[in-house]
C-alpha cells in the first residue's frame, strides 16, 4: 500500500513538473550594445506578449546603468562588460530605456 502511494505521488509530481515546463514561455533574446554613449540599435524590436532577455554589452571604458521606468528594470554594467536584463511579457508599444550615468544616452524598445 505504501509503495503504491509513493509511486502515485512521484507520478503526480512528474506530471506537474512537465506541465509547468510546457506552459512556460521561452524568453525572446535581444542584444543591445553601448559604444561612445550610444545604444546600438537605438530602437530594437521585440515580440509582444513574450518575456524578454535583453543582453546589454557595454563597449565603453566606463560603467553604465541600463535603466527603464517603463520596463521596471535597472542594472549596472561594468566597463567592457555585459549583463542580462529579464523583462516580463509586454503589450505592444514603445518603452524608453537609458543609461542612468549618462542621461543623454537613450533608446526605445519597440514591441509589436
C-alpha positions in Angstrom: 0.0 0.0 0.0 2.8 2.4 0.9 4.7 1.7 -2.3 1.6 2.3 -4.3 1.2 5.7 -2.6 4.8 6.7 -3.2 4.5 5.7 -6.9 1.3 7.7 -7.3 2.9 10.7 -5.6 6.0 10.6 -7.8 3.8 10.3 -10.9 1.8 13.4 -9.8 4.9 15.4 -9.2 6.4 14.4 -12.6 3.2 15.4 -14.4 3.2 18.7 -12.5 6.7 19.5 -13.5 6.2 18.6 -17.1 3.0 20.6 -17.3 4.8 23.6 -15.8 7.6 23.3 -18.3 5.3 23.1 -21.2 3.3 26.1 -20.2 6.3 28.3 -19.5 7.2 30.7 -22.4 10.7 30.9 -23.6 12.1 34.4 -23.5 12.9 36.3 -26.7 16.6 37.3 -26.9 17.6 40.9 -27.7 21.1 42.2 -27.8 21.9 45.9 -27.3 25.4 47.4 -27.4 26.6 50.7 -25.9 29.5 52.4 -27.5 30.5 56.1 -27.2 27.4 56.6 -25.1 25.1 55.5 -27.9 22.8 52.4 -28.0 23.0 50.1 -31.0 20.4 49.5 -32.0 18.7 52.6 -30.5 15.3 51.1 -31.3 15.4 47.3 -31.0 12.2 45.4 -31.8 10.7 42.6 -29.7 7.6 40.4 -29.9 4.6 41.3 -27.9 3.2 39.1 -25.1 6.5 37.2 -24.6 9.1 37.5 -21.9 12.4 39.1 -22.9 16.1 38.6 -22.1 17.9 41.8 -23.1 21.7 41.3 -23.3 23.4 44.6 -22.8 27.0 44.9 -23.9 28.9 47.9 -22.6 31.8 48.6 -25.1 32.8 51.8 -23.3 35.7 52.2 -20.9 33.4 53.3 -18.0 30.4 51.7 -16.3 26.8 52.3 -17.4 23.4 51.7 -15.8 20.8 50.3 -18.1 17.5 51.7 -16.7 13.9 52.0 -17.7 10.9 53.1 -15.6 8.5 51.7 -18.2 10.2 48.3 -18.2 10.7 48.4 -14.4 14.4 47.5 -14.7 17.8 48.8 -13.8 21.2 47.1 -14.0 24.8 48.4 -13.7 27.0 47.0 -16.4 30.8 47.2 -15.9 33.2 48.8 -18.4 33.8 46.4 -21.3 31.3 44.0 -19.7 27.8 42.7 -20.3 24.7 41.7 -18.4 21.3 40.3 -19.0 18.1 42.1 -18.0 15.0 40.0 -17.8 11.7 41.7 -18.7 8.1 40.4 -18.3 5.9 39.9 -21.3 4.9 43.3 -22.7 1.9 44.7 -24.6 2.6 46.3 -28.0 4.1 49.8 -27.6 7.3 51.9 -27.2 9.3 51.6 -24.0 12.1 54.1 -23.3 15.4 53.0 -21.8 18.5 55.0 -20.9 21.9 55.0 -19.3 21.3 56.5 -15.9 25.0 57.5 -15.6 24.8 59.4 -19.0 21.2 60.7 -19.3 21.6 61.7 -23.0 22.1 58.0 -23.9 18.5 56.9 -24.7 16.7 54.4 -26.8 13.2 52.8 -27.2 12.2 49.2 -27.2 9.6 48.7 -29.9 7.2 45.9 -29.0 5.0 44.6 -31.8 
